[in-house]
């Protein structure tokens, strides 16, 4: 068999029937009885906002939804506000640049709810040495 054909067979998407056979039920018998069959859509978290913010604190509207503002408070320190309360939500942030071309500077980011408001997040970005540094980032909020 040629290397090309072998690659095709290894990476081919299986037929739907084969996919079903491959799925594994990880529940023990007791867990299967006690667990709900499916969660309703009302019980699932919903993304209420996403924001792309440039290193200078500017919100990128074309890549953001539900975010109302972004502000650079000081070196590596930002506030991002949304059009709904985020206090009971989950926040995920990542260093990144606006757009889809180029590479961002390396670094780390932290995100927490903003003290004194129910619809804003407090974020800090750092260089890889751990010092505060201005970095662009992406953040998603789900509640």
N, C-alpha and C positions, 0 to 999 in steps of 0.2 A: 504494500500500500504506500502511495506517495505521501510525503510529509504534508502536502497541501490537503489531501483527502483526510488524513488522520486529524489535522487541525479542524477541518469542517465537522467531522464526527464528534470530536471532543467538545466543541463549543456550540454545536447546533442546539437550538431550543427544542426540547422534547415535545412530542405531540401532547395535546391536553390530557389524553387518557394516561400517558406515561407519567405526566406531572402529578396527577392524582395518586397514582400508585406510589410515587416517591415521597409524598407528604407523610410525615410521621406525627402520630398523636403522642404528645409528650405528657399527657395527663396519666396519673395512676388511676385505677378504677374508682377510688374514693374521691379524688379530685374531679373526675369527669362528672360524677353525680352532683357534687356540691357547686360546680362552676356554672355560670350562666352560659347558654348556648351562644348568644351574641350580645354585644353591648348596643344599646340604641344610640342613634346619632346624637341625641341630647346628652348622653353621658360622656361622649368623647370630647377631648379638648379641641377648641377651635382657635385657629390663628386669628388674632384680632389686629395684629400690626406687624409690619416689617419696615426697617429703615436702613438705608445705606447712607453713611455719613463720611464726608471727606475729612482729611486730617485737620483742616482748618475749622471744622465744626459745621460746615454747610450741609444741610439735608439735601439729598439728591432725589427730587420728587419723581422723576421717571422710574426710579428703582425702589420707591417706597410706597407703602399703602397703610393708611391708618395712623401714620406718624404726622403730627402737627407741627413739630419744630425740633431742631437740634441746635445746641449751643456749646461752644468750646468755653469752658469756665476758666481754665488755666492750663498750663502745660500738661498734656496727656489726660485731661479731666473734662468730661462731657456730660451733658444732660440731654436726654431724648424724651419727648413727650408724645403721647398718643391720644386719640379721640375717645378713649374709653378707659375705665379703671384697670390697672394692671397689678394691683396689690395681691390678688390671689392667683396670679399667673406664674408661668414658667418662662424664664428668659434664657435665650441662647445667643451668644455674641461671638464673632470671629473677626480677626484682623483681615482686612480686605480693602481693595480700592474700588472706586466707582467705575462703572463700565465693565467691559469684558475683555479688555486688551491691556497687557502689561502685568507686572508682578508687584505685589506690595512689599514693603519693608518687613523684615521679620520682627516678631514681638509677641507679646501676650496681652490679654484683655481680661478685665473683671467687670461684672455687671451685678447691680443690686437695685432694689426699689429705692426711689428717691425720698429722703426724709421730708416730711411736710407736704407731700402731695400724693394723690392716689393714682395719677395717670402718667408719671414720669419715671425714668430710670436714670441711675447714676452709673457712669462707666469710666474706667480708667485704663489707659493703654500704656504699655511699657516696651522698651527695647529689650533685646534678648539678654542684656546684662542686668535687667531688673529696675532700671531707672525710668521714671516717667518720661514719655516721649509722645509726640503727636503722631497718631497713626489713624488711617481711615479704617472703618469697620462696618460690618453688617450685623444687625440684631433682629431677632424674631421674638414675638411675645405670643404665647398661647394661654388661654384661660379655660 
